[in-house]
Every structure is written in C-alpha cells, then in structure tokens.
Amino acid sequence: MGILYHLPNELVAHIFLFCTFKDILSFQATCRLFYEIITTSSSIQYRIALEISGLEDNPQHELSIPDRLQLLQRREAAWTLFQPNFIQTVPVKNTAVVIYELSGGTYLLSGISRDSINHLRLPSTPSDPTPCWDHIPVTDELLDFGLAVTEHDLIGVLTTSSKGVDSTLQIRFLQLSTGLPHPLSRSPMRFTQHILMDNLGVGIEIVGNIAALVIRDSEPSCTLNPVDIKAPYF
C-alpha cells in the first residue's frame, strides 16, 4: 500500500473506483490522506452510493457525475421517508389495462383490445417535459412482452394466432424507441402448440441477450425455451 502514497491523488482516486464500497471504506479509515481523497471525490462517492443502493450507472447519460450523485442521494432519501420528490399526472386513455410493465424508467401498458403497446418515458425531475405516449401496433392477439430497455432498447412482443386446436406463438424483437425490427435480431420466431389457446399459459422475460419463453399447457406442465436474441432463426 506504501506505493499509493507516492502517486498523484487523482490516480489514487481512479484506482479506488475499481474497489468494492467495503474496501473503499476500509481505505478511508487507514489514514487522513485516503480519507480526504475518498470523501472529496464525487466519482468515489457516486460509486459507493450506487453499490449500496443496488443500482447500475448509465454511462450514456448526459448528466455529470456530481449531478448523478445528487439525484441518487435524493432518491435514496425519498425512499427512506417513502415520500416522492414530485408528483406528475399523465393521462391514460385505456379504461382497462391487460398487460403492464415498468423497466428502465419506461412505463408500458396494453389496452383491453390487445392491439397495441403504449409506452412513455417517465420524468426524473419536476423540470422534465410532460411525457407523451408512443404506440407500437400489434396485428395478432397480444399475449405478453419482455423488456431489455437499458441494455438493448429492446422489447420482445409475444403474440398468437389460432387455427382449430393449433396455436401459433410468435416473438418479434423490436426497438422500443422506434417500434421497428431490432437490428440485433433476425426474422420473427414461431412456435406451434397443438392445444386450444384457452388452455395455454405463456410468458416472456429477457435478461441480457437471452429471452426465455415459458409455456404452460393443460397437463399442467411447463417448458422453458431459452432464446439467444442475437442468433439467426430458422
């Protein structure tokens, strides 16, 4: 550790960013120099606050590190008191909601007709503009959707069409921001189940590059179908 004393403070602060917050706090307690470096560095304090709160940084955000730290501290204080920093009302046209999801600051919902997915970006501060709804049209019957908003700006749309006792499930991977086919994916995926749709339960979740399709039939039994969203489909 003695070599750290001979390095510039800026470089020492950068090294500390690769440590866990527990290690950083241990360094902080060793001497006055490390204490001053750690407590006066916004980057290190932001690193500690992120790990304690269980959040991840968005490197593409336009805010500076001190501003991000300030917002995070306000967020944690609001959760501690269970009081919102501000309240903003957004009109919702649908009187009944079938499917809804909240991910990466984006709120999504479908109406009772299941013919579209409506989504908007929630405001982070009182000065943010009033959010507006965007719509992704759905041609077949919508069953569920999975999200990877922060990682890929991606939504996996699960729909069905039925012919007799055969139910065809289709997954389309779209860019949430545009509603167009996602550049990471190829053609839509299709699964055919020899069972009435009324006896079929399905759901989709996306983690990283993997989409998991869960199918439950009337047996009852469940099958898990993992899919690499970057792989070509046949």
N, C-alpha and C positions, 0 to 999 in steps of 0.2 A: 504493500500500500504506500510505502515511502515515496515511490516514483511519482505518485499523483501530486505530491506537494510541489514538484518541480515543473508541472505542466501549467499552461495558462488556464485561468478559471473557466473560460468559455469551453475549452476542450474537456475539462473535468466534468462540466455540466452536461456536455454531449454524451460522455461515457455513462453518466448516471442514468440517462434516458433508456439504456439497454438493461437496466436492473428492474427487479420487481419492486413494488412500493415498500415491501417489508425490508428489502436490502437498502433501499434509499433511506428509510427512516433509521436503519442501523448506522449507516454512514453519517447521517445527520447528528447522531448522538456521540460520535467519536471525537470531534474537535470543533473549535469555533469557526475555522475556515470552511469546512464542509457544511456546517450549519448555515453560514451566510450564503454560500453558493446555492444550496438547495432551497432555502426559504425565499430567496430573492429571484429565483428563476421561474418565470411563468410557464416555460415548457415543462420543467420538472413537476411543478405543482399541478399542471394540467394532466401530466402522466399519472401522478398519484391519484388525482380525483377520478380519472377515467377507470382505473383499475378498481378502486373502492366501490364505485357506482355500478361496475359491471358493464360498462359501455365501451364502444369502439369509436375511434376518431374517423371522421370522414375527410381524407386528405384533399378532396376536391372542393371542399367548402371555401368560400371566398373570405370568411371572417379570419382575423388574425388570431394567434394563439391566446393573447390576453383576453380578447373578446369571447373566444370559445370558453375559456376558463370561467369568466364572469357569468356567462349563460348557464354553464354546468353547475356552478355554485348556487345560482338562483333556483335552478331546477331541483337540486337536492334539498334546498331549504324549503321549497314549496311542498315536496313530498313529505318532508319531516313534519310539517304543520298540517299537511293534507289540505292545502289551500292553493287554488290555481293563481298564477300570476295575472291572468286576464281572462276574460270570457268574450267569445265572439260567436254570434249566431249565424248559421249558414242554412238557407232554406233547402228543404228536401222535398222533391216533387212526389216521390213514391209514398203512398199511404201505408203500404205493407212491404217489408223487406224480407227476402228469402235467404240471401247469402250476403254476408258482410265480412270485412277483414280490415285490419289496421296493421301496416308494416312500413317501416322507414319513413314515418311522417306522412304517409299517404293513406287515405281512407277510401275503401271501395265498398260498393253495395250493388245488389241487383234488385229489380222490382219483381212483383208477383208474376209478371208475364215472362220473365226469364229471357228476354230478347235483347238485353244489353247489359253491360257492366259500366256503372257510373263511378267515377273516381275524381278526387281532388286532393291537392296538396294542402295539408293543414298549416296554418300560420304558426310561427315560432315566437313572434313578438307582437305587441299591440300595433306597431307601425307597419307590419306586413299588410299588403293589399288584401281585400276581401277575396277569398278563393272562389274560383268558378268551376263548375262541374264539366268534366270531359266525359265522352261516351265511347265505348267500344261496342259496335253492333255484334250480335250473336245470331247466326242463322238457324242452327238447330237448337234443341232444348238444352239450356244451361244446367249442368249438374253441380259444378264446383269450380273453383280456381285456386291455383297455388301461386305464391309470390317469391321473387328474389329481387326486390326493388333496389336495395342498396348495392348488391353485388353486380347485377347484370341489367337493371332496368327492365326486368322480365316478368311476364305473367303467363302462366300456363292455364289455358282455358279448356275445361273438360266438358264436352257436350255429348248428346246421344241422339240417335235416330233408330226407330224400331220398325221391323217387318215381321209380323207374326210373333213368334217366341224368340226371335233373334234380335238382340240389342247390340248395336254397333256404337262403341265408345270412341271418341276422337279427342286427341290432345293437340292443340295448336299453341305454339310458343310465340308470343308477340312481345314487341317493345311497348312497355306501358306508356311511355311518353308520346308515341306516335300511333299506336294501335296497329302497326304494320308487322309482318312476319319478322321475327328476331333474326339478326344476321348470324347468331351462333347456331341456329337450328336449321334443319332441312325441311322436308315435307312433313305434313301432319302425321301423327301416329294413330293407328286404328286397331281396336280390339273388338272381336265379335264374341258375345256371350249367348249361349243357347238357353235363355231364360227370360221370362217376362220382366219388363223394367220395374213393375211394381214390387217384385221380389228381389230386386238388386239394390245393394247399397255401395256407393263408391265415394272416394275422396282422393285428393291430390295434395301433396306437400312438396316443397322444393327447398333443398339445403345445399348450398354451394353449387356444384354442377350436376347434382343428382336430383331427379324428380321421382317421387315414389307414388305410384298409383295403387291404392288399396281397393280391392273388390271383395264384397261380401255377398254370397248368394243365399238361397233359402235353406241350405243344409242344416244349421248355418256353419259356414266355414269362410275363412278369409285367405286371400292370396295377396302377396306383396310383390309388385312389379317395379323394380328399380330401373331407371332410365337415365343414361348419360345425355344431357341436353345438347352436348357438342358432337355427339356421334351421328353418322349418317344413318337414315332409316330406310328400311327396305319393305 
